[in-house]
Structures are given as structure tokens and as C-alpha cells.
């Protein structure tokens, strides 16, 4: 079973000059370079950009709705990579409430899992097609208060990898933890990120500043 080494791609504004930071989390089979290039479409121009690379291009081996133990130790390793990266960003002078997260598919699931296990005031988060991880959702993992952090979850209906029901349940849990959450379900949308979703993310998450 693989675990993840620290391998972070950076782009955007140098962290010492940036007003905010965005952590991008790629999907299964993809790369850090690929997901960080999403900012060419999001066009956030005042941020330091960070994208960790998963070992073998996958954060965990099985579906996100498999039993959690089947996705260990890779899942815990992935969460540690994000935690360490967030700590480094804060140490470099960008406060937690100016840190944003953007993930797609497996990266979206990881985004939601990380922030909900560590709920606090962040700049915002976008989960393009994802939900909380596990066959059963373990509420004991989720603690903290989002303090009205803006969070957007989008998905297609149906999606081949992410059941809409899990997206809806995830939204409900995160909302109860005091997030300013928005959910958008696109009928018949294929497993990708559409221009409409990018525009929605800009409007709801990144243009708030």
C-alpha cells in the first residue's frame, strides 16, 4: 500500500507577496500540474498556489464510499500531506482565514474530508464533484466550527463515481457545522469541471474578498 511523500507544485504569486493561498487537490489519475492549471480559468491573481502530487497519481486506492480501512494508510497519509501544507502556509504569513481549497473528484472528496475534520474559518472551499469519505459516515471524525466559511459543492446527476445522495448528506453535515454552503447539481453533466461551475466558484468563493 502506497503512502504519499511531500511533493508540492507551486505557482501564482510568491507566498511572501500573496494576499491569500489556494490548495489544489487533483483527481485520481491526474497530476498536480493539471489541477493547478485550473487557475487559468478561475483567474485568481492575488494568490499563492499550491498543489500536492499524490503517489501513483491517486490519493487512495478504492472508491471514496468503500470502507475507510480499505483506503488506509493512503487516506491518512493524504490528510497529513494537506495538514502539513496548511501549517507551512500559515507559518509563511498567510492566515488560515485566507487559505482556500479547490479539489476535483477524488481531490474534491479529500478537500471535504480534510476541512470537515478540521473545521475552522477558511477563505473558502470548492469541491467539484465530491462528498465525505467512507462507506458509513463517521460523525466522530468531524469537529469544529466553519464560522460561515463559504463552501461550494457541485456534481452531475447521475455521476459515475459520486452518488448524488452522498453529496446531499455531506452538504447537510457541513451546513450543521456552520458553513455558508452552496450545492449545485447539474442534470446529465459528465464527470468533468464545466465553465458554469468555474463561474459559480468565482462568484461564490473567490470574489467575496
Buried (B, 14 or more C-beta within 10 A) or exposed (E): EBBBEEEBBEBBBEBEEBBBBBBBBBBBEBBBEBBBBBBEEBEBEEBBBBBBBBBEBBBBBBBBBBEBEBBBBBBBBBBBBBEEBBEBBBEEEBEBEBBBBBBBBBBBBBBBBBBBBBBBBBBBBBBBBBBBBBBEBEEEEBEBEBBEBBBBBBBBEEBEBBBBEBBBBBBEBBBEBBBBBBBBBBEEBEBEBBEEBBEBBBEBBBEEE
